[in-house]
């Protein structure tokens, strides 16, 4: 049995396997690209406290090959920097909370004004400070440096940090969220994408010296759906991709399959669906990833609280269903009936036109008949959805995060010259969009009206 560390502390447990993988990483160069509220600052605080104490993060002090089964490694002089006082304050709170028993026992000295914790008379120190650029880091040093909100810093900070780490072969941890338009006014970066470019460089490393992580806001199990809704309700799809999904690829509109979706007009706040509105459902089969969408067709009179641009006959997607593996057909049907209770379901559509008839029959025997799509090929189904989106006939509640995420990420495959091909990239993973496009084969598309005036012909 390994001895407990000689210093009494209160280490925080990671909230998820993703955060634990980040905390346990021992690579000399680490970069974490994460969505808002994922928990990056808390993760950094855990990593830095363990480095300061000399606890092996790979095993969290339990003993492993990396630490020769001692649970201990050489302690590090830790320097944490972030460009905003609010971010530094969050980190400082977590660090002080974990080290409070040792501070109260006067094992460590805490300077609240300059925000450092140390063993007096030694170089063993953990310090947190604000920093935007190289000059704001000069005069400090650490054998372990963590730069939070790195995308907002001027890239010249590395001109100070890398030489600082050279003498001790120290570790560097970079944490960032891909920059959006909202961050342009506060950023000090010359190149707004400098963090993303360095991330890609480290991701391509094959030596084991560098390690990269990618986390979305959804990877924080403690974050409620209501909190995500509050964060993302006023975001554009571009901001949503960057700040929630932590996607930073520069994409062109033509690369997106569903670029006809007008988020400013057709992503709407939730309202109560009237019982009189008929429902339609779309389904995607699969043992691992079954999915369904529930859609209401607007009827007159329109009730109070609906969007001003909603018209008679428009379609409102109000519920997404993606339970994951483990449920039987009858259990799915029970859920469908609960969701649609009190409403009249006009039709349910789903599956492949030619190969999934047996599954449709299975659902039918369980009490939920499902019709095959009227169009079998994927691209014509997609065209049907895009036509309905282009006509402003599809509305999606803003809290349907999974569907909106699929719309934001569904792209065409590109050739070597970045020209879209006629094939969806990773098409099989977009289960909710599969529900939508098969259902759309039953939804009428308005034909465009052309104002055509017969040319006048003079008679001589």
C-alpha positions in Angstrom: 0.0 0.0 0.0 1.3 3.4 -1.0 1.7 6.1 1.7 -0.5 9.1 1.5 1.1 12.3 0.4 2.7 14.0 3.5 0.8 17.2 2.9 -3.0 17.2 3.6 -5.0 18.6 0.7 -8.6 18.3 -0.7 -8.1 17.3 -4.4 -11.2 17.6 -6.6 -12.3 14.6 -8.5 -12.7 15.1 -12.3 -16.4 15.3 -13.3 -16.1 13.0 -16.3 -13.8 10.5 -18.1 -12.9 13.3 -20.5 -11.8 15.6 -17.8 -9.9 12.7 -16.1 -8.0 12.0 -19.3 -7.0 15.6 -19.4 -5.9 15.7 -15.8 -3.9 12.5 -16.1 -2.0 13.5 -19.2 1.8 13.8 -18.6 2.9 15.0 -22.1 5.3 18.0 -22.0 3.1 20.0 -24.4 -0.7 19.8 -24.0 -3.4 21.8 -25.7 -7.1 21.5 -24.7 -9.7 23.0 -27.1 -13.0 23.2 -25.3 -16.5 24.6 -25.4 -17.7 27.1 -22.8 -18.4 25.7 -19.4 -16.8 22.4 -20.1 -14.7 22.7 -17.0 -11.3 23.6 -18.4 -10.3 26.0 -15.6 -11.2 23.5 -12.9 -9.3 20.8 -14.8 -6.3 23.0 -15.1 -6.4 23.8 -11.3 -6.4 20.0 -10.5 -3.4 19.4 -12.8 -1.5 22.4 -11.4 -2.1 21.5 -7.8 -0.9 18.0 -8.4 2.2 19.3 -10.2 2.9 21.8 -7.3 2.6 19.0 -4.7 4.6 16.5 -6.7 1.7 14.0 -7.1 1.9 11.8 -10.2 -1.1 12.8 -12.3 -0.8 9.7 -14.4 -2.0 7.6 -11.4 -3.2 10.4 -9.2 -0.8 9.3 -6.5 -1.7 5.6 -6.5 1.5 4.4 -8.1 2.2 3.5 -11.7 5.0 2.8 -14.2 5.5 6.5 -14.8 6.4 7.2 -11.2 8.0 3.9 -10.5 5.1 2.9 -8.3 5.8 5.7 -5.8 2.8 7.9 -6.6 5.3 10.8 -6.5 7.2 12.9 -9.1 9.4 16.0 -8.8 7.3 19.0 -7.7 6.9 21.9 -10.1 7.0 25.6 -9.8 3.7 26.4 -11.3 2.7 29.6 -13.2 -0.9 30.1 -14.3 -1.9 33.0 -16.5 -5.2 34.1 -18.1 -6.1 37.4 -19.8 -9.0 38.3 -17.5 -9.2 38.8 -13.8 -12.5 36.8 -13.7 -10.8 33.7 -15.2 -7.8 34.1 -12.8 -10.2 34.5 -9.9 -12.0 31.2 -10.7 -8.8 29.3 -10.9 -7.5 30.9 -7.7 -10.6 29.9 -5.8 -10.3 26.3 -6.9 -6.6 26.1 -6.0 -7.0 27.7 -2.6 -9.9 25.4 -1.8 -7.8 22.3 -2.6 -4.8 23.6 -0.6 -6.8 25.1 2.3 -5.9 22.4 4.9 -2.2 22.8 4.2 -2.5 26.6 4.2 -4.4 26.6 7.5 -1.8 24.3 9.0 0.9 26.8 7.9 2.6 24.3 5.7 2.1 26.8 2.9 2.1 30.5 2.9 -0.7 32.3 0.9 -0.3 35.8 -0.5 -3.9 36.8 -1.4 -2.8 40.2 -2.9 -0.3 38.8 -5.4 -2.0 35.4 -5.6 0.7 33.0 -4.9 1.1 30.0 -2.5 4.6 28.9 -1.5 6.8 27.2 1.0 8.8 30.2 2.4 12.5 30.1 1.7 12.2 27.8 -1.3 11.4 28.1 -5.0 8.3 25.9 -4.6 5.5 28.2 -5.6 2.2 28.3 -7.4 1.2 31.6 -8.8 -1.9 32.9 -10.7 -1.8 36.2 -12.6 -3.4 38.1 -15.5 -1.4 38.3 -18.7 -2.2 39.4 -22.2 1.2 39.4 -23.9 4.9 38.8 -23.4 5.7 41.9 -21.2 3.0 40.9 -18.7 4.8 37.6 -18.1 8.4 38.9 -17.8 9.9 38.6 -14.3 8.0 35.4 -13.4 9.1 31.9 -14.1 7.8 28.4 -13.7 8.8 24.8 -14.6 5.1 24.2 -15.3 3.1 26.9 -17.2 -0.6 27.0 -17.9 -2.0 29.6 -20.2 -5.8 29.8 -20.1 -8.0 31.5 -22.7 -4.8 31.3 -24.8 -6.7 32.4 -28.0 -7.2 35.9 -26.5 -3.5 36.4 -25.7 -0.9 37.9 -28.1 1.1 35.0 -29.5 4.3 36.6 -28.3 3.7 35.2 -24.8 5.4 32.0 -26.1 8.6 34.1 -26.7 8.9 34.4 -22.9 7.4 31.0 -21.9 9.3 28.6 -24.1 12.8 29.9 -23.0 11.5 29.8 -19.4 10.8 26.1 -19.7 13.9 25.2 -21.6 16.2 24.9 -18.5 14.1 22.4 -16.8 12.4 20.7 -19.8 9.2 22.0 -18.2 5.6 21.4 -19.1 3.3 23.7 -21.0 -0.5 23.5 -21.0 -2.6 25.7 -23.4 -6.4 25.9 -22.9 -8.6 27.8 -25.3 -12.0 28.1 -26.9 -12.0 28.8 -30.7 -12.5 32.6 -31.1 -15.8 33.9 -32.4 -16.8 37.4 -33.5 -17.7 38.3 -29.9 -14.1 37.9 -28.8 -12.6 40.1 -31.4 -13.1 43.3 -29.4 -11.1 42.0 -26.4 -8.5 39.8 -28.0 -4.9 40.9 -28.1 -3.9 38.3 -30.7 -2.4 39.5 -34.0 -3.6 36.3 -35.7 -7.0 35.3 -34.2 -6.3 31.7 -35.2 -2.9 31.4 -33.6 -4.1 29.0 -30.9 -5.9 26.8 -33.4 -2.9 26.6 -35.7 -0.6 25.6 -32.8 -3.2 23.0 -31.7 -3.2 21.4 -35.2 0.6 21.4 -35.2 0.7 19.6 -31.9 -2.1 17.2 -33.0 0.1 16.1 -35.8 3.0 15.2 -33.5 4.0 11.5 -33.4 6.7 11.6 -30.8 4.4 11.6 -27.8 5.8 14.9 -26.6 2.6 16.7 -27.5 -1.0 15.8 -26.7 -4.2 17.5 -27.8 -7.8 17.3 -26.4 -11.1 18.4 -27.8 -14.1 18.8 -25.5 -17.6 20.2 -26.2 -19.9 21.9 -23.7 -22.0 18.7 -23.8 -19.0 16.8 -22.3 -19.7 18.4 -18.9 -22.2 16.1 -17.2 -22.8 18.6 -14.4 -24.0 21.3 -16.9 -27.8 21.3 -17.1 -29.8 21.5 -20.4 -31.3 24.8 -19.1 -27.8 26.3 -18.8 -26.9 25.2 -22.3 -30.1 26.7 -23.6 -29.3 29.9 -21.8 -25.8 30.1 -23.3 -26.8 29.2 -26.9 -30.2 30.7 -27.4 -28.9 33.9 -29.0 -25.9 32.3 -30.8 -25.5 32.1 -34.5 -24.6 28.7 -35.9 -21.0 29.9 -36.4 -20.7 31.0 -32.8 -22.4 27.8 -31.6 -19.9 25.7 -33.6 -17.0 27.6 -31.9 -18.2 28.3 -28.4 -20.2 25.2 -27.6 -18.8 22.6 -30.0 -15.3 24.0 -30.0 -15.1 23.6 -33.8 -12.6 26.0 -35.4 -12.4 25.0 -39.0 -13.0 27.9 -41.3 -15.8 26.7 -43.5 -17.6 28.1 -46.4 -21.4 28.1 -46.7 -21.3 26.0 -49.8 -19.6 23.2 -47.8 -22.6 22.9 -45.4 -25.3 20.5 -46.6 -28.1 22.4 -44.9 -27.0 25.9 -45.7 -30.6 27.0 -46.5 -31.6 26.9 -42.8 -32.1 30.5 -41.7 -31.2 30.3 -38.0 -32.1 34.0 -37.4 -35.7 33.3 -38.7 -36.4 29.6 -38.0 -34.6 28.7 -34.8 -37.3 29.8 -32.3 -38.1 29.8 -28.6 -40.2 26.9 -27.3 -43.9 27.4 -27.1 -46.8 25.0 -26.3 -47.9 23.0 -29.3 -51.7 23.2 -29.5 -53.5 19.8 -29.3 -55.3 20.6 -32.5 -52.1 20.6 -34.6 -51.5 17.3 -36.3 -48.2 15.6 -35.8 -45.7 13.8 -38.1 -42.8 11.8 -37.0 -39.5 10.8 -38.7 -37.5 7.8 -37.6 -34.0 6.4 -38.0 -33.5 2.7 -37.0 -30.4 1.2 -35.3 -29.6 -0.8 -32.3 -26.9 1.6 -31.1 -28.3 5.0 -32.3 -32.0 4.9 -32.8 -33.5 8.4 -33.3 -36.8 10.1 -34.0 -38.1 13.7 -34.6 -41.5 14.9 -33.7 -43.0 17.6 -35.9 -46.3 19.6 -35.7 -48.0 21.2 -38.6 -49.3 24.7 -37.8 -53.1 25.3 -38.0 -55.3 28.3 -37.9 -56.0 30.2 -35.7 -52.4 30.6 -34.6 -52.2 30.9 -30.8 -50.4 33.6 -28.9 -46.7 33.2 -28.4 -45.8 31.7 -31.8 -43.1 33.3 -34.0 -44.4 36.2 -36.1 -43.2 34.6 -39.3 -44.9 31.3 -38.6 -47.7 30.6 -41.2 -50.4 28.1 -41.7 -49.0 24.8 -42.9 -45.5 25.4 -41.6 -43.7 22.7 -39.7 -42.4 23.0 -36.1 -39.9 20.4 -34.9 -40.6 20.3 -31.2 -39.0 17.1 -29.9 -35.9 15.1 -30.6 -35.4 11.5 -29.5 -32.0 9.9 -29.3 -31.9 7.6 -26.3 -28.8 5.5 -27.3 -28.6 1.8 -27.1 -30.4 -0.5 -24.7 -34.1 -0.1 -25.4 -36.4 -2.6 -27.1 -38.8 -1.7 -29.9 -41.8 -1.8 -27.5 -40.0 0.5 -25.1 -39.4 3.0 -27.9 -43.0 2.8 -28.9 -44.1 3.5 -25.3 -41.9 6.7 -25.4 -43.4 7.8 -28.7 -46.9 7.5 -27.3 -46.0 9.4 -24.2 -44.5 12.2 -26.4 -47.6 12.4 -28.6 -50.2 11.9 -26.0 -53.3 14.0 -26.7 -52.3 14.7 -30.3 -53.3 13.1 -33.6 -50.3 11.5 -35.4 -50.9 11.7 -39.2 -48.0 9.7 -40.3 -44.7 8.3 -39.2 -41.9 7.7 -41.8 -38.5 6.2 -41.5 -35.8 3.7 -42.6 -34.3 2.7 -45.9 -36.8 2.4 -48.7 -35.7 -1.1 -49.7 -33.8 -2.8 -46.8 -35.6 -2.0 -43.6 -39.2 -3.1 -44.2 -38.9 -5.8 -41.5 -38.0 -3.2 -38.9 -41.0 -1.1 -40.0 -43.2 -4.2 -39.6 -41.8 -4.8 -36.1 -42.7 -1.3 -35.0 -46.2 -1.8 -36.6 -46.8 -4.9 -34.5 -45.7 -3.0 -31.4 -48.4 -0.4 -32.1 -46.5 2.3 -34.1 -46.9 1.9 -37.8 -44.1 3.5 -39.9 -44.2 4.1 -43.6 -41.2 3.9 -46.0 -40.0 7.1 -47.5 -41.4 8.1 -50.9 -37.9 8.8 -52.2 -35.1 6.2 -51.7 -31.9 8.1 -52.4 -30.2 10.3 -49.9 -29.4 13.4 -52.0 -33.0 13.9 -53.4 -34.2 13.5 -49.8 -31.7 16.2 -48.8 -32.9 18.5 -51.6 -36.5 18.2 -50.3 -35.4 19.4 -46.8 -33.3 22.2 -48.3 -36.3 23.3 -50.4 -38.5 23.4 -47.3 -35.8 25.3 -45.4 -35.3 27.8 -48.2 -39.1 28.5 -48.2 -38.9 29.1 -44.5 -41.4 26.3 -43.7 -39.3 24.5 -41.1 -39.0 25.9 -37.6 -36.8 24.3 -34.9 -37.0 24.9 -31.1 -33.8 26.4 -29.9 -33.3 23.8 -27.2 -33.1 20.9 -29.7 -29.3 20.9 -29.3 -28.6 17.6 -31.0 -30.5 18.4 -34.2 -29.0 21.9 -34.4 -25.6 20.4 -33.8 -26.1 18.0 -36.7 -27.3 20.9 -39.0 -24.2 23.0 -38.0 -21.8 20.1 -38.7 -23.2 18.2 -41.7 -20.9 18.9 -44.6 -20.2 17.7 -48.1 -17.0 15.8 -48.8 -14.4 18.0 -50.4 -12.0 17.2 -53.2 -8.3 18.2 -53.1 -9.2 21.7 -54.2 -11.8 22.2 -51.5 -14.7 21.8 -53.9 -17.7 20.0 -52.5 -18.5 16.6 -53.9 -21.9 15.1 -54.3 -21.6 13.0 -51.1 -22.2 13.8 -47.4 -19.1 13.5 -45.2 -19.7 10.8 -42.5 -23.4 10.7 -43.5 -24.2 7.7 -41.3 -23.7 9.6 -38.1 -26.4 12.1 -38.7 -29.3 10.2 -37.3 -31.7 13.0 -36.6 -31.2 14.5 -40.0 -31.9 11.1 -41.4 -35.3 11.3 -39.6 -35.9 14.7 -41.1 -35.1 13.9 -44.7 -37.1 10.7 -44.8 -40.1 12.5 -43.3 -39.6 15.4 -45.8 -40.4 13.0 -48.7 -44.1 13.3 -47.6 -44.1 17.1 -47.1 -45.3 19.2 -50.0 -42.8 21.7 -51.4 -44.2 24.9 -52.8 -43.4 25.5 -56.5 -41.8 28.9 -57.2 -44.1 31.4 -58.9 -42.6 33.3 -61.8 -44.1 36.6 -62.9 -44.0 36.0 -66.6 -45.4 38.5 -69.1 -46.1 37.3 -72.6 -44.0 39.5 -75.0 -46.1 41.8 -77.1 -46.0 41.2 -80.9 -46.7 43.9 -83.3 -48.8 43.0 -86.3 -48.0 44.8 -89.5 
